[in-house]
Amino acid sequence: MSQPNIVVFLSDDHAQWAAGTYGNSEIQTPSIDHLARTGVQFENAFTNSPVCSPARASFFTGRIPSQHGVHDYIGNADPTVPTDWLAEETLLPQLLQARGYTTGLSGKWHLGSDEPRPRGFDFWYSRNAAVSEADGYETPWPPRPDAEQAYDHHAITTHALEFLENCPKESPFFLVVGHLATHSPWHGGLERLVSRYRDCTFADIPRDTTYPFGRLRSESLYSSRNDPREALSQYYGAVTEIDEQVGRIVDALDSLAVREDTVVIYTSDHGLNTGHHGIWGKGNGTLPYNVVDESIRVPLIVNYPSGALGGQRRQEVVTHVDTFQTILELTGTPGPVPRASAKPYPGQSFAGALKSEPSPEAGDAAFVEYGTLRSIRTPAHKLVRRFPDGPDELFDLVADPRETRNVIDTPAFHTVRAELSARLDAYFARYEELPRRGIDVLSQPRHNADEAWRDTSAPRLEESAEWLDRLEARARARRSEKQRREAER
């Protein structure tokens, strides 16, 4: 096939460390491990932002947050806030659709309104949280009966299989599968999986001191931290749950006789801490917000039987905007034409690396941002700057890989600090777009009621996932209203 099929697993909160193929000695991920063993595993894959919506926006647009303008998770129902945050962007499924691809999403979107389906998708089954009703469901074929009365752990995969089984055979397909099992709250997982882990040592979780560069907030204060062994058992069980679902879809590709010509990509929106540095959560798990490695490292595995050299473990530094460019190159899709006022696209395709070709343009640094925070991470150092007034940090990752000592004011590191600052400034000067850049986020629309850079509240030591209860109540209300309307017909 001249144009390969593309299946992307874009999981939610699945940290790089939480997979057997990345060195975890107790977690069970046989399907993901198989994709890595027979495919290409990237050791230095990073998110562009350590929270859900901006990271996903970078994957779907190929642009960094300071270009697309999504800087925090989108969770605000305020009618004065835009519902189409990416209205001016060209989305990856639009580009592929124009090249003849049938396109679909099953699972998490989290980039604004889920109804109607966003531009570029032929098939749409959106589910942003573990509640009893999907956020949106539209198909170009007769839909499946809507029978979910409680959260179905298999529904995302079931609808992904629906897409695969109904796709026109004469055209290639592009499918994003957004599993969300690993997102908090860490309770209520599948007991048959969670029970496997309750006797684990969890030796792969570092016995860290509490994050010393700010206070804990958000998920870090959920009551689940009071029973960390159970929370870890739930998280490990959720990873294995996702792994099982990955296996179902890979098996379906085999049974449909399309596996050889299908690029399977496994990645996550961002990382996660489950006690690492004393944090439970990701970038917004602390105030000031953080970009510790566990928050920004993501798994990235590419498996393409007929087009990639399997068995590789690559060292290139790559992010979601590079994956965007790689998919375009693999599918022979021309890149989007930037608006007249837009800056260049920052990503570089790593398609050559899949065939074990040298990567002459690969850089040694990951650039990450979250609101007013900007960071550059090289193999030896990480510089974190918070605009306009700090606090800033510099870590010597060779001597201090757990990021416990801030050496930004240490005379011996002044040269390193200046060099990294210059590289950071040059990067954002090249790519940032003034109306949307993160350092101006306080003058932009609110994304939610919980933005870390506006947080002046006192810590709540016994927070819980009340947001999920509210979503479930809303789902039940929608179902009741739907049943009432149907009864009146």
C-alpha positions, -999 to 999 in steps of 0.1 A, spaced: 0 0 0 14 34 -10 -3 51 19 -1 31 52 -29 30 77 -22 49 110 -34 38 144 -23 61 173 -28 52 209 -28 86 227 -33 75 263 -40 98 292 -15 102 320 5 71 311 40 79 322 71 66 304 84 48 335 51 28 338 58 1 312 79 -30 312 98 -21 280 109 12 297 124 -7 327 95 -12 352 102 -46 368 67 -53 381 41 -37 358 26 -61 332 24 -46 297 29 -75 273 12 -59 243 30 -26 246 63 -45 252 57 -66 221 51 -35 200 84 -21 213 104 -53 209 93 -57 172 92 -20 165 111 12 174 112 25 209 122 61 216 140 65 249 139 103 250 103 112 240 88 142 257 55 161 258 53 197 247 33 205 279 28 185 311 -11 187 311 -37 171 289 -53 197 266 -21 217 255 -2 184 249 -31 170 228 -34 202 209 3 200 200 -1 165 187 -32 174 165 -18 207 152 20 201 151 24 234 169 36 243 204 12 259 230 27 294 223 14 290 188 -20 272 191 -30 290 223 -41 261 245 -22 264 278 -41 244 303 -67 216 305 -100 228 290 -128 224 316 -147 257 317 -183 258 306 -184 296 308 -202 307 275 -178 337 272 -149 312 267 -144 298 232 -156 263 226 -134 258 195 -100 266 209 -84 254 176 -106 273 153 -77 288 134 -56 256 133 -54 229 106 -58 196 123 -39 164 115 -71 145 106 -81 173 82 -48 169 63 -51 131 61 -88 133 51 -78 155 22 -53 128 12 -81 102 10 -80 88 45 -110 77 65 -105 93 99 -118 85 134 -113 90 171 -125 68 199 -117 80 234 -104 112 249 -104 145 229 -104 172 256 -99 201 232 -132 218 235 -167 209 225 -173 172 217 -206 178 199 -206 181 170 -175 162 160 -145 184 153 -133 191 118 -116 163 99 -132 133 116 -155 109 98 -161 88 129 -164 102 164 -168 85 198 -156 109 224 -152 100 261 -133 123 283 -138 107 317 -149 74 333 -186 82 335 -216 64 322 -223 84 290 -201 93 261 -195 130 253 -202 125 216 -209 97 191 -213 102 154 -208 77 126 -210 76 88 -227 42 92 -256 30 114 -245 35 150 -243 8 176 -272 8 201 -266 31 230 -268 6 259 -243 20 284 -258 25 318 -226 25 337 -190 32 328 -178 5 304 -140 -2 306 -141 -17 271 -162 9 253 -134 29 238 -119 -2 223 -153 -15 212 -159 16 192 -124 17 178 -131 -18 165 -164 -6 151 -144 20 131 -119 -6 118 -146 -31 108 -167 -5 89 -139 15 72 -141 14 34 -116 -12 22 -105 9 -8 -90 38 13 -64 40 41 -75 49 76 -63 71 105 -76 62 139 -68 78 173 -75 57 204 -76 78 235 -75 55 265 -81 73 299 -79 45 325 -46 58 340 -61 92 348 -71 99 385 -90 92 406 -70 60 414 -98 39 427 -125 17 412 -103 -1 387 -109 -36 374 -104 -58 405 -91 -87 385 -62 -65 374 -57 -43 405 -55 -74 427 -24 -85 408 -4 -56 423 -14 -54 459 16 -75 470 41 -57 448 72 -41 462 68 -10 440 105 -9 440 106 11 408 90 41 426 118 62 441 117 70 478 119 107 471 118 136 494 89 159 489 92 184 460 112 212 475 104 240 450 69 248 459 38 233 476 17 204 465 -17 210 450 -45 195 428 -41 157 425 -12 157 449 -37 164 477 -63 137 468 -71 115 497 -57 85 477 -22 96 488 -31 84 523 -30 48 510 -2 50 484 0 12 480 -36 10 470 -33 40 447 -3 24 430 -21 -9 427 -49 10 410 -25 28 386 -6 -3 377 -39 -21 371 -50 8 349 -19 5 328 -25 -33 323 -61 -25 314 -49 -2 286 -23 -29 275 -51 -54 272 -71 -31 250 -41 -23 229 -38 -61 223 -74 -63 212 -69 -37 185 -36 -51 173 -53 -85 170 -81 -69 150 -56 -55 126 -42 -90 121 -77 -105 116 -85 -78 91 -53 -85 72 -41 -50 74 -14 -53 101 16 -53 77 6 -19 62 -5 -2 94 17 21 114 9 16 151 21 44 174 18 41 212 23 73 232 7 94 259 -2 131 263 22 136 291 38 118 321 27 113 357 41 112 392 27 86 416 48 95 446 78 105 426 92 137 443 63 134 467 40 145 438 8 128 427 -1 141 393 17 160 366 27 196 359 -2 211 379 5 188 409 26 216 424 26 253 428 46 267 412 39 241 385 66 217 376 84 200 347 101 172 366 111 144 342 82 121 353 58 149 343 73 154 308 86 120 296 62 100 275 64 65 260 68 66 222 68 33 203 63 30 165 56 -4 150 53 -7 112 60 -42 100 64 -34 63 81 0 67 103 1 98 133 -18 111 121 -34 143 141 -40 174 155 -5 176 159 17 207 165 52 196 181 81 215 168 111 195 150 138 215 114 139 201 81 155 211 45 154 199 52 180 172 78 157 157 53 128 157 29 151 138 55 157 111 64 120 110 28 109 103 27 135 75 58 121 59 48 85 63 15 91 46 29 114 19 7 142 31 18 178 24 22 199 55 -3 226 64 1 260 48 8 284 77 -13 316 79 4 347 67 11 358 102 20 323 115 55 312 125 72 281 112 61 246 124 87 235 150 86 197 145 110 175 125 100 141 111 118 111 126 106 88 98 142 82 87 150 68 122 124 42 117 146 27 90 177 31 111 189 61 90 209 89 107 190 118 120 211 148 111 186 174 122 178 158 155 185 181 184 197 173 219 171 194 237 134 192 246 116 225 249 85 223 272 61 250 283 32 253 307 16 287 309 42 312 320 68 284 325 94 276 298 120 249 300 149 235 281 161 200 289 194 186 276 210 153 286 231 171 312 209 200 324 174 213 328 167 250 330 132 261 342 122 297 338 89 312 351 80 346 336 81 374 345 97 371 380 105 334 386 113 314 406 137 298 382 156 266 385 187 249 370 194 212 376 226 192 370 210 160 357 242 141 358 251 147 394 215 152 406 191 131 384 163 134 409 162 172 405 167 180 442 192 208 442 186 241 424 221 253 412 209 284 393 228 308 415 259 286 419 288 304 403 301 272 386 269 270 366 266 306 354 280 298 320 256 269 316 227 291 327 235 318 302 239 293 273 206 275 281 188 308 286 200 320 252 189 287 235 155 289 252 149 325 242 160 318 206 136 289 203 106 308 215 115 339 195 115 317 164 81 300 171 59 320 195 30 339 182 22 370 203 -15 367 207 -12 331 220 22 329 237 23 313 272 40 342 290 9 363 282 -16 337 294 -30 359 322 -45 381 295 -60 352 276 -93 334 281 -95 311 311 -93 274 304 -108 263 337 -115 274 372 -83 259 385 -55 274 364 -22 270 384 -9 305 375 -41 321 390 -41 299 421 -40 319 453 -60 295 474 -49 277 505 -41 240 502 -70 216 507 -54 186 524 -83 161 517 -93 169 481 -111 143 461 -122 138 425 -154 157 430 -152 167 394 -159 131 383 -190 130 405 -202 161 389 -196 147 354 -215 115 363 -245 135 377 -245 155 344 -244 123 324 -273 108 343 -293 140 338 -286 140 301 -298 103 299 -330 111 318 -338 140 295 -331 119 265 -354 91 278 -381 117 286 -380 131 250 -382 97 235 -412 88 257 -430 119 245 -426 110 208 
